[in-house]
Amino acid sequence: MTMGSRPGSDRPLAQGPHDQTWDAVETYFECITTCSLDDGDCITRCVEQLKDTDA
């Protein structure tokens, strides 16, 4: 397992399935923060992107 640090974070950077899940969730939250609360299509795209990453 390779250890390092994630830029801007104190959390160690580990290579594994949990880290891939963390990256997908982090990407999802970055995506939804760009959406307007009234924009259901934008939020749906973010959810679909998260699902595709998990597949």
N, C-alpha and C positions, 0 to 999 in steps of 0.2 A: 504494500500500500504506500503510495506516495503522499507525503505530508508537506504542506506549505501553508500559506495563508491567503485567504481570499482578499483581493484588493478592497480596501475600505471596511474590512471586517476583522474581528479578532478570532473568528471561528476558523479552525484548521480546515485546509482544503484536502479532503480525502477522496480517492477515486473509488467509487462503488455505487451500488443501486440507491442507497439512501441519499448520497450526494446528488445523483441525477434527479431524484424526486425533489430535493430541495431546490435545485436549479430551475426545474419546471414550475414550481410554485412561485419562486421569486420572479420569474418571467411573467407569470400570470398576474401577479400584483403590480408589476411595472406596467403591464398592458392596461389593466382596469383603471389605473390612476390617470391614464390619458383619456378615458371615456367620460362623457357627461353622464350624470346620474339618470338623465332622461333618455339616453341613447341605448336602448335595449339591443340594437344590432351590434354596436361596438362591444358591449359586454358579452354577447353571444359569441362573437368572433374570438374573444379572449378565452372563453370557456372551451370552444372547439379547439383552439390552439393547445390548451392544456391537455385535453383529451387525446389529441394527436401525438403529443409528446409522451404520454403515458403508454400508448399502444406499442 
